[in-house]
Amino acid sequence: MNSRKTVFIREVIRADGSGKPCEPITRVAVLAVVKNPFAGQHGADLSQLFDLGGALGEELMAEAVAQLPGDPVSYGKAAIVGVAGEMEHGAAMIHPKLGKPMRAAVGGGKALIPSNAKVAPLGAQIDLPLGHKDEAWSFAHFDTMTVSVGDAPRPDEIVLVMGVSDGPRVHPRVGDGPITD
């Protein structure tokens, strides 16, 4: 698989930014740093990256879910592509084969998995979008977890990111009312 490293980030939120307590909400992200076989190439058949994304999902997603104390309710995926690659390389990792193992690990997944991809230098952060796994319009679950790996991506690497949460945003005040826009 040519993975250089895997990083797990587990955060437990017990209060909002002003200190108002909440029921604990746990979010877990797993970041896999892999060699980009298409760095410096453009226009290639990217199906190898489809397969790599799916394999990493099968290998790592259940472990991320196991770090939650509650049932997973939200999920998301992202990719940071090193500067010798292109955004389409990240898209190939997170679409079309990563979704199936992510849905299997969370025990459902009727809703689209929110995603994000970008080309960026070493140490770049990415906003991992999170959304409810079954209710696409659950506004309380529209969330973001900002993550990075200090020594990645190198120019010829991709950082694949998968995330799960066992709760919504802290004290959501934007509810699940009727959609009017």
C-alpha positions in Angstrom: 0.0 0.0 0.0 3.0 2.3 0.4 1.7 4.1 3.5 4.3 6.2 5.3 2.3 6.8 8.4 -1.1 6.8 10.0 -2.3 9.4 12.5 -5.4 9.3 14.7 -6.7 12.4 16.3 -9.4 12.0 19.0 -11.0 15.1 20.6 -13.5 15.1 23.3 -15.5 18.3 23.6 -17.0 19.0 27.1 -17.8 22.7 26.8 -18.3 25.4 24.1 -15.8 28.2 23.5 -17.2 30.3 26.3 -17.0 27.4 28.8 -20.7 26.4 28.8 -20.7 22.6 29.6 -22.3 20.1 27.2 -22.7 16.4 27.1 -19.3 15.1 25.8 -19.0 14.9 22.0 -16.2 12.8 20.6 -14.7 13.3 17.2 -12.1 11.0 15.6 -10.1 11.6 12.5 -7.7 9.2 10.9 -5.1 10.5 8.5 -3.2 8.1 6.2 -0.1 9.5 4.5 0.5 7.6 1.2 2.8 7.9 -1.8 1.1 9.5 -4.8 2.0 7.3 -7.8 0.8 10.1 -10.1 2.8 13.0 -8.7 4.2 15.0 -11.6 1.8 13.3 -14.1 -1.4 14.7 -15.5 -4.2 13.0 -17.5 -3.4 9.4 -16.2 -6.0 6.8 -15.5 -6.5 7.3 -11.7 -8.3 4.0 -10.9 -5.3 2.9 -8.9 -6.1 5.8 -6.5 -9.8 4.7 -6.4 -8.7 1.3 -5.1 -6.2 2.7 -2.7 -8.9 4.9 -1.1 -11.2 1.9 -0.7 -8.5 -0.2 0.8 -7.6 2.5 3.3 -11.2 2.9 4.3 -11.5 -0.9 4.9 -8.3 -0.9 6.9 -8.8 2.2 9.1 -12.4 3.3 9.4 -13.5 0.6 11.8 -10.6 1.5 14.1 -11.7 5.2 14.0 -15.3 4.3 14.9 -14.0 2.0 17.8 -12.5 5.1 19.4 -15.9 6.7 19.8 -17.7 6.0 23.2 -21.1 6.4 21.5 -22.6 5.3 18.2 -21.3 7.2 15.2 -23.8 9.7 13.9 -21.7 11.9 11.6 -18.9 11.3 9.1 -16.8 13.1 6.5 -13.7 12.6 4.3 -11.0 14.8 2.8 -7.6 14.7 1.0 -4.6 16.9 1.0 -2.5 16.4 -2.2 1.2 17.4 -2.2 2.3 20.1 -4.6 3.6 17.7 -7.3 0.1 16.3 -7.6 -3.3 17.7 -8.6 -6.6 18.1 -6.8 -8.1 15.3 -9.0 -5.6 12.9 -7.3 -7.3 13.7 -4.0 -10.8 13.3 -5.5 -9.8 9.9 -6.8 -8.9 8.8 -3.3 -12.1 10.0 -1.7 -14.4 9.1 -4.6 -15.8 6.5 -5.7 -14.6 3.6 -3.5 -14.1 5.1 -0.1 -17.7 5.6 0.7 -18.7 1.9 0.9 -16.2 0.9 3.7 -17.0 4.2 5.6 -20.8 3.4 5.5 -20.1 -0.2 6.6 -18.1 1.0 9.6 -20.7 3.4 10.8 -23.6 1.0 10.3 -25.6 3.0 7.7 -25.0 6.1 5.7 -28.1 7.1 3.7 -26.7 10.7 3.3 -23.8 11.7 1.1 -20.5 11.8 2.8 -19.3 15.5 3.0 -15.9 15.9 1.4 -13.1 18.3 0.8 -9.8 18.1 -1.2 -7.0 20.5 -2.0 -3.4 20.7 -3.1 -1.2 22.1 -0.4 2.4 22.2 1.0 3.9 20.3 3.9 2.0 20.8 7.2 -1.1 22.2 5.6 -4.4 22.0 7.5 -7.6 20.8 6.0 -11.2 21.4 7.2 -12.8 18.0 7.4 -16.5 18.5 6.9 -18.8 16.4 9.0 -22.5 15.7 8.4 -25.1 13.3 9.7 -24.7 9.9 8.2 -28.4 9.3 7.6 -30.1 12.7 7.7 -28.6 15.0 5.1 -30.5 18.0 6.3 -29.7 17.7 10.0 -28.3 21.2 10.4 -27.1 20.5 13.9 -24.7 18.0 12.5 -23.1 20.3 9.9 -19.6 20.6 11.5 -15.9 20.8 10.8 -12.8 19.4 12.3 -9.5 21.0 11.3 -6.7 18.5 11.0 -3.1 18.2 9.7 0.0 16.1 9.8 3.1 18.2 10.6 5.4 16.5 8.1 2.9 15.8 5.3 2.1 15.9 2.5 5.5 15.9 0.9 5.3 16.9 -2.8 4.7 13.3 -3.9 2.2 12.3 -1.2 -1.5 12.4 -0.4 -3.0 12.6 3.1 -6.3 10.8 3.1 -8.6 11.9 6.0 -11.7 10.1 7.3 -13.7 11.3 10.3 -16.5 10.3 12.6 -18.4 11.9 15.5 -20.9 10.7 18.1 -22.7 14.0 18.3 -23.7 17.3 16.7 -22.0 20.7 17.1 -21.8 22.0 20.6 -25.0 23.7 21.6 -26.4 24.0 18.0 -28.8 26.9 17.7 -29.5 26.5 14.0 -32.2 23.8 14.1 -33.7 21.2 11.8 -36.7 23.4 10.8 -38.1 23.6 7.3 -35.8 24.2 4.4 -36.6 27.6 2.9 -33.6 28.4 0.8 
